[in-house]
Protein backbone atom coordinates (compact mmCIF):
# COMPACT_ATOMS: atom_id res chain seq x y z
CA UNK A 1 0.00 0.00 0.00
CA UNK A 2 1.37 3.41 -0.98
CA UNK A 3 1.44 6.35 1.41
CA UNK A 4 -0.78 9.26 0.37
CA UNK A 5 0.95 12.20 -1.28
CA UNK A 6 0.82 14.98 1.31
CA UNK A 7 3.34 17.24 -0.41
CA UNK A 8 0.66 19.88 -0.99
CA UNK A 9 0.07 20.25 2.76
CA UNK A 10 2.09 22.72 4.86
CA UNK A 11 4.77 21.11 7.01
CA UNK A 12 3.54 20.34 10.48
CA UNK A 13 5.20 21.63 13.59
CA UNK A 14 5.55 19.25 16.54
CA UNK A 15 2.81 19.25 19.16
CA UNK A 16 5.39 18.85 21.91
CA UNK A 17 7.49 21.99 22.51
CA UNK A 18 11.22 21.75 21.98
CA UNK A 19 13.09 21.31 25.28
CA UNK A 20 14.78 24.70 24.95
CA UNK A 21 11.37 26.37 24.59
CA UNK A 22 10.28 24.69 27.82
CA UNK A 23 13.44 25.91 29.58
CA UNK A 24 12.80 29.50 28.44
CA UNK A 25 9.51 29.40 30.36
CA UNK A 26 11.03 28.28 33.68
CA UNK A 27 11.05 31.45 35.82
CA UNK A 28 14.44 30.81 37.47
CA UNK A 29 16.01 30.36 34.01
CA UNK A 30 14.28 33.30 32.32
CA UNK A 31 17.27 35.64 32.66
CA UNK A 32 19.74 33.22 31.01
CA UNK A 33 21.04 34.10 27.58
CA UNK A 34 20.62 31.86 24.54
CA UNK A 35 24.05 30.21 24.94
CA UNK A 36 23.34 29.19 28.53
CA UNK A 37 19.90 27.86 27.62
CA UNK A 38 21.40 25.83 24.78
CA UNK A 39 23.91 24.27 27.20
CA UNK A 40 21.01 23.24 29.44
CA UNK A 41 19.20 21.87 26.42
CA UNK A 42 21.56 18.89 26.57
CA UNK A 43 19.79 17.74 29.72
CA UNK A 44 17.75 14.56 29.65
CA UNK A 45 13.99 14.81 29.81
CA UNK A 46 12.29 12.07 31.76
CA UNK A 47 8.66 11.34 32.41
CA UNK A 48 7.95 9.71 35.76
CA UNK A 49 4.89 7.82 36.94
CA UNK A 50 2.98 9.14 39.96
CA UNK A 51 4.66 8.22 43.24
CA UNK A 52 8.11 7.71 41.72
CA UNK A 53 10.96 8.56 44.11
CA UNK A 54 13.64 10.68 42.43
CA UNK A 55 16.05 11.10 45.34
CA UNK A 56 16.27 9.84 48.91
CA UNK A 57 17.14 11.91 51.94
CA UNK A 58 20.89 11.93 52.55
CA UNK A 59 21.92 11.05 48.98
CA UNK A 60 24.61 13.24 47.43
CA UNK A 61 23.17 15.51 44.77
CA UNK A 62 24.81 14.95 41.37
CA UNK A 63 22.10 16.41 39.16
CA UNK A 64 19.46 19.09 39.29
CA UNK A 65 15.80 18.72 38.47
CA UNK A 66 13.50 21.14 36.70
CA UNK A 67 9.85 20.24 37.05
CA UNK A 68 8.11 21.23 33.83
CA UNK A 69 4.70 19.72 34.42
CA UNK A 70 2.91 18.15 37.34
CA UNK A 71 3.58 18.23 41.05
CA UNK A 72 6.43 17.10 43.24
CA UNK A 73 6.10 16.01 46.83
CA UNK A 74 9.09 16.74 49.05
CA UNK A 75 9.28 15.15 52.46
CA UNK A 76 11.79 14.98 55.27
CA UNK A 77 11.99 12.16 57.77
CA UNK A 78 13.14 13.09 61.26
CA UNK A 79 15.63 10.91 63.21
CA UNK A 80 12.69 9.40 65.10
CA UNK A 81 11.06 8.31 61.82
CA UNK A 82 8.33 10.93 61.53
CA UNK A 83 7.68 12.61 58.22
MARMARLO-712218 format. One record per atom (N, C-alpha, C, CB): residue number from 0; residue in three letters; x, y, z. Coordinates in steps of 0.05 Angstrom, whole numbers, plus 5000, padded with zeros to 4 digits. Atoms other than C-alpha are relative to their C-alpha. Glycine has a CB too. Example, Ala and Ser with C-alpha at 12.3 -4.5 7.8 and 13.67 -1.06 7.14 Angstrom:
2
<rec num="0" residu="ALA" X="5018" Y="4976" Z="5000"/>
<rec num="0" residu="ALA" X="5246" Y="4910" Z="5156"/>
<rec num="0" residu="ALA" X="5018" Y="5024" Z="5000"/>
<rec num="0" residu="ALA" X="4980" Y="5001" Z="5025"/>
<rec num="1" residu="SER" X="4984" Y="4976" Z="4999"/>
<rec num="1" residu="SER" X="5273" Y="4979" Z="5143"/>
<rec num="1" residu="SER" X="4985" Y="5022" Z="5014"/>
<rec num="1" residu="SER" X="5009" Y="5009" Z="4971"/>
//
This chain:
83
<rec num="0" residu="UNK" X="5017" Y="4976" Z="5000"/>
<rec num="0" residu="UNK" X="5000" Y="5000" Z="5000"/>
<rec num="0" residu="UNK" X="5018" Y="5025" Z="5000"/>
<rec num="0" residu="UNK" X="4981" Y="5000" Z="5024"/>
<rec num="1" residu="UNK" X="4985" Y="4976" Z="5002"/>
<rec num="1" residu="UNK" X="5027" Y="5068" Z="4980"/>
<rec num="1" residu="UNK" X="4990" Y="5021" Z="5020"/>
<rec num="1" residu="UNK" X="4999" Y="5011" Z="4972"/>
<rec num="2" residu="UNK" X="5007" Y="4978" Z="4983"/>
<rec num="2" residu="UNK" X="5029" Y="5127" Z="5028"/>
<rec num="2" residu="UNK" X="4987" Y="5022" Z="4984"/>
<rec num="2" residu="UNK" X="5024" Y="5011" Z="5016"/>
<rec num="3" residu="UNK" X="5013" Y="4978" Z="5016"/>
<rec num="3" residu="UNK" X="4984" Y="5185" Z="5007"/>
<rec num="3" residu="UNK" X="5021" Y="5023" Z="4996"/>
<rec num="3" residu="UNK" X="4976" Y="5011" Z="5015"/>
<rec num="4" residu="UNK" X="4982" Y="4978" Z="5007"/>
<rec num="4" residu="UNK" X="5019" Y="5244" Z="4974"/>
<rec num="4" residu="UNK" X="4990" Y="5025" Z="5015"/>
<rec num="4" residu="UNK" X="5001" Y="5005" Z="4969"/>
<rec num="5" residu="UNK" X="5008" Y="4976" Z="4984"/>
<rec num="5" residu="UNK" X="5016" Y="5300" Z="5026"/>
<rec num="5" residu="UNK" X="5018" Y="5024" Z="4994"/>
<rec num="5" residu="UNK" X="5002" Y="4993" Z="5030"/>
<rec num="6" residu="UNK" X="4981" Y="4978" Z="5006"/>
<rec num="6" residu="UNK" X="5067" Y="5345" Z="4992"/>
<rec num="6" residu="UNK" X="4986" Y="5027" Z="4997"/>
<rec num="6" residu="UNK" X="5015" Y="4993" Z="4975"/>
<rec num="7" residu="UNK" X="5015" Y="4974" Z="5003"/>
<rec num="7" residu="UNK" X="5013" Y="5398" Z="4980"/>
<rec num="7" residu="UNK" X="4993" Y="5012" Z="5027"/>
<rec num="7" residu="UNK" X="4975" Y="4995" Z="4984"/>
<rec num="8" residu="UNK" X="5007" Y="4990" Z="4974"/>
<rec num="8" residu="UNK" X="5001" Y="5405" Z="5055"/>
<rec num="8" residu="UNK" X="5024" Y="5015" Z="5012"/>
<rec num="8" residu="UNK" X="4992" Y="4977" Z="5019"/>
<rec num="9" residu="UNK" X="4978" Y="4986" Z="4987"/>
<rec num="9" residu="UNK" X="5042" Y="5454" Z="5097"/>
<rec num="9" residu="UNK" X="5014" Y="4981" Z="5019"/>
<rec num="9" residu="UNK" X="4990" Y="5026" Z="5015"/>
<rec num="10" residu="UNK" X="4986" Y="5018" Z="4981"/>
<rec num="10" residu="UNK" X="5095" Y="5422" Z="5140"/>
<rec num="10" residu="UNK" X="4990" Y="5005" Z="5028"/>
<rec num="10" residu="UNK" X="5031" Y="5005" Z="4999"/>
<rec num="11" residu="UNK" X="5011" Y="4998" Z="4973"/>
<rec num="11" residu="UNK" X="5071" Y="5407" Z="5210"/>
<rec num="11" residu="UNK" X="5021" Y="5006" Z="5020"/>
<rec num="11" residu="UNK" X="4985" Y="4974" Z="5007"/>
<rec num="12" residu="UNK" X="4982" Y="4995" Z="4978"/>
<rec num="12" residu="UNK" X="5104" Y="5433" Z="5272"/>
<rec num="12" residu="UNK" X="4993" Y="4980" Z="5022"/>
<rec num="12" residu="UNK" X="4999" Y="5029" Z="5010"/>
<rec num="13" residu="UNK" X="5006" Y="5020" Z="4979"/>
<rec num="13" residu="UNK" X="5111" Y="5385" Z="5331"/>
<rec num="13" residu="UNK" X="4980" Y="5011" Z="5021"/>
<rec num="13" residu="UNK" X="5026" Y="4991" Z="5014"/>
<rec num="14" residu="UNK" X="5019" Y="4993" Z="4979"/>
<rec num="14" residu="UNK" X="5056" Y="5385" Z="5383"/>
<rec num="14" residu="UNK" X="5014" Y="5004" Z="5027"/>
<rec num="14" residu="UNK" X="4978" Y="4979" Z="5003"/>
<rec num="15" residu="UNK" X="4985" Y="4998" Z="4975"/>
<rec num="15" residu="UNK" X="5108" Y="5377" Z="5438"/>
<rec num="15" residu="UNK" X="5021" Y="5022" Z="4997"/>
<rec num="15" residu="UNK" X="5013" Y="4973" Z="5008"/>
<rec num="16" residu="UNK" X="4980" Y="4978" Z="5003"/>
<rec num="16" residu="UNK" X="5150" Y="5440" Z="5450"/>
<rec num="16" residu="UNK" X="5028" Y="4989" Z="5001"/>
<rec num="16" residu="UNK" X="4996" Y="5021" Z="5022"/>
<rec num="17" residu="UNK" X="4972" Y="5007" Z="4998"/>
<rec num="17" residu="UNK" X="5224" Y="5435" Z="5440"/>
<rec num="17" residu="UNK" X="5010" Y="5004" Z="5028"/>
<rec num="17" residu="UNK" X="5018" Y="5017" Z="4979"/>
<rec num="18" residu="UNK" X="4990" Y="4997" Z="4972"/>
<rec num="18" residu="UNK" X="5262" Y="5426" Z="5506"/>
<rec num="18" residu="UNK" X="5009" Y="5028" Z="5006"/>
<rec num="18" residu="UNK" X="5022" Y="4981" Z="5005"/>
<rec num="19" residu="UNK" X="4989" Y="4973" Z="4994"/>
<rec num="19" residu="UNK" X="5296" Y="5494" Z="5499"/>
<rec num="19" residu="UNK" X="4977" Y="5020" Z="5003"/>
<rec num="19" residu="UNK" X="5018" Y="5009" Z="4977"/>
<rec num="20" residu="UNK" X="5024" Y="4983" Z="4996"/>
<rec num="20" residu="UNK" X="5227" Y="5527" Z="5492"/>
<rec num="20" residu="UNK" X="4988" Y="4997" Z="5027"/>
<rec num="20" residu="UNK" X="4979" Y="4995" Z="4978"/>
<rec num="21" residu="UNK" X="5010" Y="5005" Z="4973"/>
<rec num="21" residu="UNK" X="5206" Y="5494" Z="5556"/>
<rec num="21" residu="UNK" X="5018" Y="5013" Z="5021"/>
<rec num="21" residu="UNK" X="4998" Y="4969" Z="5006"/>
<rec num="22" residu="UNK" X="4981" Y="4988" Z="4981"/>
<rec num="22" residu="UNK" X="5269" Y="5518" Z="5592"/>
<rec num="22" residu="UNK" X="4997" Y="5030" Z="5000"/>
<rec num="22" residu="UNK" X="5028" Y="4993" Z="4992"/>
<rec num="23" residu="UNK" X="5004" Y="4971" Z="5001"/>
<rec num="23" residu="UNK" X="5256" Y="5590" Z="5569"/>
<rec num="23" residu="UNK" X="4977" Y="5009" Z="5018"/>
<rec num="23" residu="UNK" X="4995" Y="5009" Z="4971"/>
<rec num="24" residu="UNK" X="5024" Y="4993" Z="4984"/>
<rec num="24" residu="UNK" X="5190" Y="5588" Z="5607"/>
<rec num="24" residu="UNK" X="5003" Y="4993" Z="5030"/>
<rec num="24" residu="UNK" X="4977" Y="4986" Z="4989"/>
<rec num="25" residu="UNK" X="4995" Y="5005" Z="4971"/>
<rec num="25" residu="UNK" X="5221" Y="5566" Z="5674"/>
<rec num="25" residu="UNK" X="5009" Y="5026" Z="5012"/>
<rec num="25" residu="UNK" X="5021" Y="4976" Z="5004"/>
<rec num="26" residu="UNK" X="4994" Y="4974" Z="4989"/>
<rec num="26" residu="UNK" X="5221" Y="5629" Z="5716"/>
<rec num="26" residu="UNK" X="5029" Y="5003" Z="5010"/>
<rec num="26" residu="UNK" X="4982" Y="5006" Z="5024"/>
<rec num="27" residu="UNK" X="4972" Y="4997" Z="4990"/>
<rec num="27" residu="UNK" X="5289" Y="5616" Z="5749"/>
<rec num="27" residu="UNK" X="5020" Y="5001" Z="4978"/>
<rec num="27" residu="UNK" X="5006" Y="4977" Z="5020"/>
<rec num="28" residu="UNK" X="4982" Y="5000" Z="5023"/>
<rec num="28" residu="UNK" X="5320" Y="5607" Z="5680"/>
<rec num="28" residu="UNK" X="4995" Y="5023" Z="4981"/>
<rec num="28" residu="UNK" X="4998" Y="4974" Z="4986"/>
<rec num="29" residu="UNK" X="5008" Y="4979" Z="5019"/>
<rec num="29" residu="UNK" X="5286" Y="5666" Z="5646"/>
<rec num="29" residu="UNK" X="5021" Y="5021" Z="4994"/>
<rec num="29" residu="UNK" X="4976" Y="5014" Z="5011"/>
<rec num="30" residu="UNK" X="4980" Y="4979" Z="5005"/>
<rec num="30" residu="UNK" X="5345" Y="5713" Z="5653"/>
<rec num="30" residu="UNK" X="5025" Y="4989" Z="4986"/>
<rec num="30" residu="UNK" X="5009" Y="5012" Z="5026"/>
<rec num="31" residu="UNK" X="4976" Y="5012" Z="5014"/>
<rec num="31" residu="UNK" X="5395" Y="5664" Z="5620"/>
<rec num="31" residu="UNK" X="5000" Y="5008" Z="4971"/>
<rec num="31" residu="UNK" X="5000" Y="4970" Z="5004"/>
<rec num="32" residu="UNK" X="4998" Y="4994" Z="5028"/>
<rec num="32" residu="UNK" X="5421" Y="5682" Z="5552"/>
<rec num="32" residu="UNK" X="4997" Y="4974" Z="4983"/>
<rec num="32" residu="UNK" X="5027" Y="5014" Z="4993"/>
<rec num="33" residu="UNK" X="5005" Y="5023" Z="5018"/>
<rec num="33" residu="UNK" X="5412" Y="5637" Z="5491"/>
<rec num="33" residu="UNK" X="5022" Y="4979" Z="5003"/>
<rec num="33" residu="UNK" X="4999" Y="5010" Z="4971"/>
<rec num="34" residu="UNK" X="4978" Y="5020" Z="4998"/>
<rec num="34" residu="UNK" X="5481" Y="5604" Z="5499"/>
<rec num="34" residu="UNK" X="4997" Y="4983" Z="5025"/>
<rec num="34" residu="UNK" X="5027" Y="5015" Z="5001"/>
<rec num="35" residu="UNK" X="5004" Y="5015" Z="4975"/>
<rec num="35" residu="UNK" X="5467" Y="5584" Z="5571"/>
<rec num="35" residu="UNK" X="4976" Y="4981" Z="4997"/>
<rec num="35" residu="UNK" X="4995" Y="5019" Z="5023"/>
<rec num="36" residu="UNK" X="5023" Y="5018" Z="5004"/>
<rec num="36" residu="UNK" X="5398" Y="5557" Z="5552"/>
<rec num="36" residu="UNK" X="5007" Y="4977" Z="4982"/>
<rec num="36" residu="UNK" X="4977" Y="5016" Z="4988"/>
<rec num="37" residu="UNK" X="4992" Y="5022" Z="5018"/>
<rec num="37" residu="UNK" X="5428" Y="5517" Z="5496"/>
<rec num="37" residu="UNK" X="5017" Y="4979" Z="5014"/>
<rec num="37" residu="UNK" X="5015" Y="5011" Z="4975"/>
<rec num="38" residu="UNK" X="4984" Y="5020" Z="4985"/>
<rec num="38" residu="UNK" X="5478" Y="5485" Z="5544"/>
<rec num="38" residu="UNK" X="4982" Y="4983" Z="5018"/>
<rec num="38" residu="UNK" X="5022" Y="5015" Z="5017"/>
<rec num="39" residu="UNK" X="5019" Y="5015" Z="4983"/>
<rec num="39" residu="UNK" X="5420" Y="5465" Z="5589"/>
<rec num="39" residu="UNK" X="4983" Y="4981" Z="4983"/>
<rec num="39" residu="UNK" X="4982" Y="5019" Z="5016"/>
<rec num="40" residu="UNK" X="5017" Y="5016" Z="5018"/>
<rec num="40" residu="UNK" X="5384" Y="5437" Z="5528"/>
<rec num="40" residu="UNK" X="5011" Y="4972" Z="4997"/>
<rec num="40" residu="UNK" X="4998" Y="5014" Z="4973"/>
<rec num="41" residu="UNK" X="4989" Y="5026" Z="5002"/>
<rec num="41" residu="UNK" X="5431" Y="5378" Z="5531"/>
<rec num="41" residu="UNK" X="4990" Y="4981" Z="5023"/>
<rec num="41" residu="UNK" X="5031" Y="5002" Z="5001"/>
<rec num="42" residu="UNK" X="5010" Y="5015" Z="4978"/>
<rec num="42" residu="UNK" X="5396" Y="5355" Z="5594"/>
<rec num="42" residu="UNK" X="4980" Y="4979" Z="4990"/>
<rec num="42" residu="UNK" X="4986" Y="5018" Z="5021"/>
<rec num="43" residu="UNK" X="5019" Y="5022" Z="5007"/>
<rec num="43" residu="UNK" X="5355" Y="5291" Z="5593"/>
<rec num="43" residu="UNK" X="4972" Y="5007" Z="5011"/>
<rec num="43" residu="UNK" X="5009" Y="4973" Z="5012"/>
<rec num="44" residu="UNK" X="5028" Y="4997" Z="4991"/>
<rec num="44" residu="UNK" X="5280" Y="5296" Z="5596"/>
<rec num="44" residu="UNK" X="4989" Y="4973" Z="5007"/>
<rec num="44" residu="UNK" X="4982" Y="5014" Z="4978"/>
<rec num="45" residu="UNK" X="5011" Y="5026" Z="4992"/>
<rec num="45" residu="UNK" X="5246" Y="5241" Z="5635"/>
<rec num="45" residu="UNK" X="4971" Y="5005" Z="5009"/>
<rec num="45" residu="UNK" X="5016" Y="4987" Z="5023"/>
<rec num="46" residu="UNK" X="5028" Y="5000" Z="4991"/>
<rec num="46" residu="UNK" X="5173" Y="5227" Z="5648"/>
<rec num="46" residu="UNK" X="4998" Y="4978" Z="5022"/>
<rec num="46" residu="UNK" X="4980" Y="4995" Z="4977"/>
<rec num="47" residu="UNK" X="5002" Y="5019" Z="4978"/>
<rec num="47" residu="UNK" X="5159" Y="5194" Z="5715"/>
<rec num="47" residu="UNK" X="4971" Y="4994" Z="5007"/>
<rec num="47" residu="UNK" X="5014" Y="5012" Z="5025"/>
<rec num="48" residu="UNK" X="5027" Y="5008" Z="4991"/>
<rec num="48" residu="UNK" X="5098" Y="5156" Z="5739"/>
<rec num="48" residu="UNK" X="4994" Y="5013" Z="5027"/>
<rec num="48" residu="UNK" X="4996" Y="4970" Z="5001"/>
<rec num="49" residu="UNK" X="5007" Y="4989" Z="4974"/>
<rec num="49" residu="UNK" X="5060" Y="5183" Z="5799"/>
<rec num="49" residu="UNK" X="5012" Y="4982" Z="5022"/>
<rec num="49" residu="UNK" X="4969" Y="5001" Z="5003"/>
<rec num="50" residu="UNK" X="4989" Y="5015" Z="4977"/>
<rec num="50" residu="UNK" X="5093" Y="5164" Z="5865"/>
<rec num="50" residu="UNK" X="5029" Y="4992" Z="4997"/>
<rec num="50" residu="UNK" X="4984" Y="4976" Z="5005"/>
<rec num="51" residu="UNK" X="4972" Y="5008" Z="5005"/>
<rec num="51" residu="UNK" X="5162" Y="5154" Z="5834"/>
<rec num="51" residu="UNK" X="5019" Y="5017" Z="5018"/>
<rec num="51" residu="UNK" X="5008" Y="5004" Z="4970"/>
<rec num="52" residu="UNK" X="4980" Y="4987" Z="4984"/>
<rec num="52" residu="UNK" X="5219" Y="5171" Z="5882"/>
<rec num="52" residu="UNK" X="5023" Y="5008" Z="4982"/>
<rec num="52" residu="UNK" X="5010" Y="4982" Z="5024"/>
<rec num="53" residu="UNK" X="4978" Y="4991" Z="5016"/>
<rec num="53" residu="UNK" X="5273" Y="5214" Z="5849"/>
<rec num="53" residu="UNK" X="5026" Y="5002" Z="5015"/>
<rec num="53" residu="UNK" X="4993" Y="5026" Z="4987"/>
<rec num="54" residu="UNK" X="4976" Y="4999" Z="4983"/>
<rec num="54" residu="UNK" X="5321" Y="5222" Z="5907"/>
<rec num="54" residu="UNK" X="4992" Y="4994" Z="5029"/>
<rec num="54" residu="UNK" X="5014" Y="5028" Z="4998"/>
<rec num="55" residu="UNK" X="5006" Y="5006" Z="4972"/>
<rec num="55" residu="UNK" X="5325" Y="5197" Z="5978"/>
<rec num="55" residu="UNK" X="5016" Y="5019" Z="5018"/>
<rec num="55" residu="UNK" X="5008" Y="4970" Z="5006"/>
<rec num="56" residu="UNK" X="4987" Y="4983" Z="4980"/>
<rec num="56" residu="UNK" X="5343" Y="5238" Z="6039"/>
<rec num="56" residu="UNK" X="5028" Y="4990" Z="5006"/>
<rec num="56" residu="UNK" X="4983" Y="5002" Z="5025"/>
<rec num="57" residu="UNK" X="4972" Y="5007" Z="4994"/>
<rec num="57" residu="UNK" X="5418" Y="5239" Z="6051"/>
<rec num="57" residu="UNK" X="5017" Y="4992" Z="4976"/>
<rec num="57" residu="UNK" X="5000" Y="4977" Z="5019"/>
<rec num="58" residu="UNK" X="4985" Y="5006" Z="5024"/>
<rec num="58" residu="UNK" X="5438" Y="5221" Z="5980"/>
<rec num="58" residu="UNK" X="5015" Y="5025" Z="4990"/>
<rec num="58" residu="UNK" X="4982" Y="4989" Z="4977"/>
<rec num="59" residu="UNK" X="4985" Y="4977" Z="5011"/>
<rec num="59" residu="UNK" X="5492" Y="5265" Z="5949"/>
<rec num="59" residu="UNK" X="4986" Y="5009" Z="4974"/>
<rec num="59" residu="UNK" X="5030" Y="4992" Z="4994"/>
<rec num="60" residu="UNK" X="5014" Y="4989" Z="5024"/>
<rec num="60" residu="UNK" X="5463" Y="5310" Z="5895"/>
<rec num="60" residu="UNK" X="5021" Y="5002" Z="4978"/>
<rec num="60" residu="UNK" X="4988" Y="5028" Z="5006"/>
<rec num="61" residu="UNK" X="4982" Y="4999" Z="5024"/>
<rec num="61" residu="UNK" X="5496" Y="5299" Z="5827"/>
<rec num="61" residu="UNK" X="4987" Y="5012" Z="4976"/>
<rec num="61" residu="UNK" X="5010" Y="4972" Z="4994"/>
<rec num="62" residu="UNK" X="5015" Y="4989" Z="5022"/>
<rec num="62" residu="UNK" X="5442" Y="5328" Z="5783"/>
<rec num="62" residu="UNK" X="4981" Y="5021" Z="5012"/>
<rec num="62" residu="UNK" X="4984" Y="4978" Z="4984"/>
<rec num="63" residu="UNK" X="5022" Y="4982" Z="4991"/>
<rec num="63" residu="UNK" X="5389" Y="5382" Z="5786"/>
<rec num="63" residu="UNK" X="4975" Y="4992" Z="4984"/>
<rec num="63" residu="UNK" X="5008" Y="5030" Z="4995"/>
<rec num="64" residu="UNK" X="5026" Y="5007" Z="5012"/>
<rec num="64" residu="UNK" X="5316" Y="5374" Z="5769"/>
<rec num="64" residu="UNK" X="4985" Y="5026" Z="4994"/>
<rec num="64" residu="UNK" X="4983" Y="4982" Z="5019"/>
<rec num="65" residu="UNK" X="5018" Y="4978" Z="5007"/>
<rec num="65" residu="UNK" X="5270" Y="5423" Z="5734"/>
<rec num="65" residu="UNK" X="4973" Y="4987" Z="4994"/>
<rec num="65" residu="UNK" X="5011" Y="5017" Z="4975"/>
<rec num="66" residu="UNK" X="5027" Y="5011" Z="5003"/>
<rec num="66" residu="UNK" X="5197" Y="5405" Z="5741"/>
<rec num="66" residu="UNK" X="4985" Y="5017" Z="4980"/>
<rec num="66" residu="UNK" X="4985" Y="4999" Z="5027"/>
<rec num="67" residu="UNK" X="5014" Y="4985" Z="5021"/>
<rec num="67" residu="UNK" X="5162" Y="5425" Z="5677"/>
<rec num="67" residu="UNK" X="4970" Y="4997" Z="5001"/>
<rec num="67" residu="UNK" X="5010" Y="4990" Z="4973"/>
<rec num="68" residu="UNK" X="5029" Y="5005" Z="5000"/>
<rec num="68" residu="UNK" X="5094" Y="5394" Z="5688"/>
<rec num="68" residu="UNK" X="4994" Y="4981" Z="5023"/>
<rec num="68" residu="UNK" X="4990" Y="4989" Z="4973"/>
<rec num="69" residu="UNK" X="5009" Y="5018" Z="4978"/>
<rec num="69" residu="UNK" X="5058" Y="5363" Z="5747"/>
<rec num="69" residu="UNK" X="5007" Y="5011" Z="5027"/>
<rec num="69" residu="UNK" X="5013" Y="4973" Z="4996"/>
<rec num="70" residu="UNK" X="4993" Y="4992" Z="4973"/>
<rec num="70" residu="UNK" X="5072" Y="5365" Z="5821"/>
<rec num="70" residu="UNK" X="5021" Y="4981" Z="5011"/>
<rec num="70" residu="UNK" X="4974" Y="4998" Z="5018"/>
<rec num="71" residu="UNK" X="4978" Y="5015" Z="4987"/>
<rec num="71" residu="UNK" X="5129" Y="5342" Z="5865"/>
<rec num="71" residu="UNK" X="4995" Y="5001" Z="5030"/>
<rec num="71" residu="UNK" X="5028" Y="5011" Z="4992"/>
<rec num="72" residu="UNK" X="5003" Y="5001" Z="4971"/>
<rec num="72" residu="UNK" X="5122" Y="5320" Z="5937"/>
<rec num="72" residu="UNK" X="5028" Y="4997" Z="5012"/>
<rec num="72" residu="UNK" X="4981" Y="4977" Z="5008"/>
<rec num="73" residu="UNK" X="4974" Y="5000" Z="4986"/>
<rec num="73" residu="UNK" X="5182" Y="5335" Z="5981"/>
<rec num="73" residu="UNK" X="4994" Y="4994" Z="5029"/>
<rec num="73" residu="UNK" X="5016" Y="5027" Z="4997"/>
<rec num="74" residu="UNK" X="5004" Y="5006" Z="4972"/>
<rec num="74" residu="UNK" X="5186" Y="5303" Z="6049"/>
<rec num="74" residu="UNK" X="5027" Y="4996" Z="5014"/>
<rec num="74" residu="UNK" X="4982" Y="4975" Z="5003"/>
<rec num="75" residu="UNK" X="4976" Y="5002" Z="4984"/>
<rec num="75" residu="UNK" X="5236" Y="5300" Z="6105"/>
<rec num="75" residu="UNK" X="4993" Y="4981" Z="5024"/>
<rec num="75" residu="UNK" X="5010" Y="5027" Z="5010"/>
<rec num="76" residu="UNK" X="5005" Y="5019" Z="4978"/>
<rec num="76" residu="UNK" X="5240" Y="5243" Z="6155"/>
<rec num="76" residu="UNK" X="5019" Y="5007" Z="5023"/>
<rec num="76" residu="UNK" X="5004" Y="4970" Z="4991"/>
<rec num="77" residu="UNK" X="4984" Y="4993" Z="4977"/>
<rec num="77" residu="UNK" X="5263" Y="5262" Z="6225"/>
<rec num="77" residu="UNK" X="5015" Y="4975" Z="5011"/>
<rec num="77" residu="UNK" X="4982" Y="5012" Z="5022"/>
<rec num="78" residu="UNK" X="4985" Y="5023" Z="4989"/>
<rec num="78" residu="UNK" X="5313" Y="5218" Z="6264"/>
<rec num="78" residu="UNK" X="4982" Y="4980" Z="5014"/>
<rec num="78" residu="UNK" X="5020" Y="5010" Z="5020"/>
<rec num="79" residu="UNK" X="5018" Y="5019" Z="4987"/>
<rec num="79" residu="UNK" X="5254" Y="5188" Z="6302"/>
<rec num="79" residu="UNK" X="4980" Y="4987" Z="4981"/>
<rec num="79" residu="UNK" X="4985" Y="5014" Z="5022"/>
<rec num="80" residu="UNK" X="5016" Y="5014" Z="5021"/>
<rec num="80" residu="UNK" X="5221" Y="5166" Z="6236"/>
<rec num="80" residu="UNK" X="4975" Y="5014" Z="4992"/>
<rec num="80" residu="UNK" X="4993" Y="4974" Z="5010"/>
<rec num="81" residu="UNK" X="5024" Y="4985" Z="5008"/>
<rec num="81" residu="UNK" X="5167" Y="5219" Z="6231"/>
<rec num="81" residu="UNK" X="5005" Y="5017" Z="4975"/>
<rec num="81" residu="UNK" X="4990" Y="5017" Z="5022"/>
<rec num="82" residu="UNK" X="4998" Y="4984" Z="5025"/>
<rec num="82" residu="UNK" X="5154" Y="5252" Z="6164"/>
<rec num="82" residu="UNK" X="4991" Y="5028" Z="5006"/>
<rec num="82" residu="UNK" X="4983" Y="4988" Z="4978"/>
//
